[in-house]
Amino acid sequence: MKEILQNLNIIKKRISTACEQAGRNSEEIKLLLATKTVSPDKIKAVLEAGEFLIGENKVQELKEKHDALRAVPHETHFIGHLQTNKIKDVLKYADCVQSLDRLVLAEKLQHRLEAEDKTLNAFIQVNTSYEPSKFGVDPEEALGFAMKVRQYDRINIKGLMTIGLFSAKEEQVRKCFRLLKELQLKFLDSGIDAFELSMGMSNDLEVAIREGATMVRVGTAIFGVRKYPDSYYWNENS
């Protein structure tokens, strides 16, 4: 656990330094712990150190960890691709869905939320890198998609989410984040209160912060490298 807490301090320092270089206040940036494959004990250690947000990719893990973590105050975001047949479980265990990317999902969420008399915070996921292997709405369709989602009064659009291009070329990565920021401005001009920008992970959080991120999703740099196929990693948040 000591190493994890040391890693957490390093990440917080990276965030602070990136904000200083960008002329931003570090309090503007929320750290979301990407906890895919991470044991509840390790997650609890970081939550007890003062963190509050966790993000899960898989519904099964969301369910399995819930009881073990419920005693520690926290907020859970679902950040993986959400299948419509998993909606019931996600609404039971998650406070926010960051991967809203198609109308059929919005419609089924609305119906379930009506049945349970609930509301849900959500982020629109945008495929800013235009990679076929990634989920998300095409950037050109994002605003129109959000306008359609607004008809579902149980869904509160709180922000936008993207996964940047995995590349050593910083300018290519930067384009993804800059595009999401441009889309956010269009959303706000259209009356959609998408104030949150969830972008940036272990390898590119500094670039994301410089381009306007309000939330960075960090897993590997805190909890260590996890083993899974490359295709799985880039289709999911980490």
Secondary structure, DSSP 4 states (H G I P E B T S, - for coil): -HHHHHHHHHHHHHHHHHHHHHT--GGGPEEEEE-TT--HHHHHHHHTTT--EEEES-HHHHHHHHHHHTTS--EEEE-SPPPGGGHHHHHHH-SEEEEE--HHHHHHHHHHHHHHT--EEEEEEB-TT--TTS-SB-HHHHHHHHHHHTT-TTEEEEEEE------S-HHHHHHHHHHHHHHHHHHHHTT----EEE---TTTHHHHHHTT-SEEEESHHHH------HHHHHHS--
